[in-house]
Amino acid sequence: MMAERAMDMKIDTDSTTQATTEAVISKTDRRESHRTVSPEKVETATQSNTIKRSAAVEAEEWSIEKSEELYRINGWGDPYFSINAVGHVTVSPKGLRGGSLDLCDLVNGLKQRNLELPLLIRFSDILEDRIERLNACFAKAIARYNYPGIYRGVFPVKCNQQRHFVQNLVKFGQPYQFGLEAGSKPELLIALASLDTKGALVICNGYKDQEYVETAMLAQKLGQTAIVVMEQVEEVEQVIEASKKLRIKPVLGIRAKLCAKGMGRWGTSAGDRAKFGLTIPEILTAIEKLRKADLLDSLQLLHFHIGSQISSISVLKDAFREAGHIYTELSRLGANMQYLDVGGGLGVDYDGSKTTFAASKNYNMQNYANDVVAAINDACNQASLPVPTLISESGRAIASHQSVLVFDILGSSDVVEDTVEAIVEGDHLIIRNLHETYASITRDNLQEPFNDAAQFKEEAISLFGLGYLSLPERAKAERLFWSCCHRIQYHLHAMDFVPEELTNLEQVMASIYYMNLSVFQSAPDSWAIDQLFPIMPIHRLNEEPTQRATLADLTCDSDGKIDRFIGAAREVKPLLEVHTLKDNEPYYLGMFLNGAYQEIMGNLHNLFGDTNTVHIRLTPTGYEIEHVVKGDTMKEVLSYVQYSSDDLLESMRKRTEIAMEEKKITLEESQMLLQHYERCLTGYTYLSSM
Ligand SMILES: *Cc1c(COP(=O)(O)O)cnc(C)c1O
């Protein structure tokens, strides 16, 4: 059936919006008729009638509250995203501190400034708010447990390395002496040069070579506390050697492999077989080596990281407790322990369900901070040792909320409900069979006609293959098949219970909405690891979304689609509720909470490049555009795969000359072609919309 569907697909906006409108009419028809007319009369209702009536029904029955519930925006969006009175998504970038922007108006305003969609909007105020929140939560926990130490967070650069983002992060983090964590040599270069906050930490993680270790140690001479964390057994020797060579007494950390296991996708980040960290026996060996090298007092930090997006607070608590004891033991063995770094893992509630579902978490930021502080406080009290400075490397929790990706829908493909054609003299038996099947559908008889219709359609295709059915006959058979599906679906809507065999009917019949977007570039985790991001229309939310759709992207890859959406708690929906497309009116969707990891992991599949990005800051009277980072041009993406645009253009020019000589193309046409080609090179890789 899906193969059949593929034949119907078309991106041509004109014809698809028309098709959509037709489908809508038939759907509203059905809804109407369900109340007032018997389904048998559906096909006779006039179009203008049904449109008017359905608009009245929408006005009566749909509400913004229903949209809130449907898209669960209050769950995942609070306190930054909500819906305003005109049915647009609003952004409150300062969280609870007031001020908001209409996202739809903002997008229109940016479009007028020639910033085409897809557009990634970064709200700097949200970033600031996240940093403040995290620090406030730790401050509160420290006060609550009378913790005699401090919190000094760091941001893992790998979550979002973009310069404007990191610069803002450093700026907003200054009041809290917020630092940076590097997981590689290039990230170390970013961290060392970007962080100028006095007292902030640079945590140096990841695989290291001698150059990495020496660079980090030398940077300590700049007055920065760059802590080299030994993550592999070999790094112990490296660190000792570098310290001898440079005659620098470094600040060192050690990453432990905890027994407390993470869960879900990153569950293997902990445990004996984890990629990073030292086992307890290895840690003891390292301590002896450091002691011999007279560097034991350099060992000041214990680090662990049990994975990202940890959904369950109990898993985190176990880890904090275990780490607390390792920390006190290291002190007892003579290390000069000062810091405990609990890594990442602080989750984001992507579906707003507050559960242990992978796309959620059953705790809030305050619970997290409380549990870190309480566990470490207990461990140190028990051992009668001074408490450490607490560090977390919270990336996802800081970076996710601040960016919103807005994209437009280019068109849709629908299973159009045609009026059922009458049987005429000479119609093939298979067509008569399908017609009879259609007539046999009643509320109490759905399964059998569905099976029959599917079988007859298969047969029709076989007959066509054998030359017994003409193309118009095959078309008639297919239309009849879809009419059967529509009628069955009509009855299903009125039922409380859907027979199992018919559950995927709705999915088969759903619309496909074409996104002006590449999933591989803008939401790679949606494709690679089935991550769920909240997706919803950013306008028309006072209107009932009458369509159910999967989203297909611009790439030629069948994986380039989104067919998993957040549903009720722990549920994943295959279809998104969307509005019907209107002629000459753009339809915008937003993808939310995608500010962590997506940008850098995005790839150039089909050579769709980086999207346009803007940084928006709230002002007392509206907003200010802090930075515009133009997306890749075709020239740029082509250069990534080693094409010189000059050479390409020259090659085209030569070919037009030859074609002109051969009189295949006129001078005028050749000039037009070259102009188009040249203009494309400097243009955006995505499609231009209205
Ligand atoms: C990825 C990573 C983080 C960030 O984790 P989040 O769950 O995004 O906060 C922190 N520390 C280390 C060592 C990491 O590898």
The ligand as an SDF file (V2000), in Angstrom:
LIG
                    3D

 15 15  0  0  0  0  0  0  0  0999 V2000
   28.4130   14.3570   27.0140 C   0  0  0  0  0  0  0  0  0  0  0  0
   29.0180   14.5920   28.2910 C   0  0  0  0  0  0  0  0  0  0  0  0
   28.4370   15.4920   29.2020 C   0  0  0  0  0  0  0  0  0  0  0  0
   27.1260   16.1900   28.9480 C   0  0  0  0  0  0  0  0  0  0  0  0
   26.0620   15.3860   29.3160 O   0  0  0  0  0  0  0  0  0  0  0  0
   24.5820   15.9770   29.3890 P   0  0  0  0  0  0  0  0  0  0  0  0
   23.7830   14.7880   29.7400 O   0  0  0  0  0  0  0  0  0  0  0  0
   24.2840   16.5480   28.0590 O   0  0  0  0  0  0  0  0  0  0  0  0
   24.5370   16.9990   30.4360 O   0  0  0  0  0  0  0  0  0  0  0  0
   29.1000   15.7350   30.3700 C   0  0  0  0  0  0  0  0  0  0  0  0
   30.2640   15.1120   30.6550 N   0  0  0  0  0  0  0  0  0  0  0  0
   30.8410   14.2260   29.8240 C   0  0  0  0  0  0  0  0  0  0  0  0
   32.1150   13.5850   30.1950 C   0  0  0  0  0  0  0  0  0  0  0  0
   30.2400   13.9210   28.6240 C   0  0  0  0  0  0  0  0  0  0  0  0
   30.7970   13.0330   27.8150 O   0  0  0  0  0  0  0  0  0  0  0  0
  1  2  1  0
  2  3  1  0
  2 14  2  0
  3  4  1  0
  3 10  2  0
  4  5  1  0
  5  6  1  0
  6  7  2  0
  6  8  1  0
  6  9  1  0
 10 11  1  0
 11 12  2  0
 12 13  1  0
 12 14  1  0
 14 15  1  0
M  END
$$$$
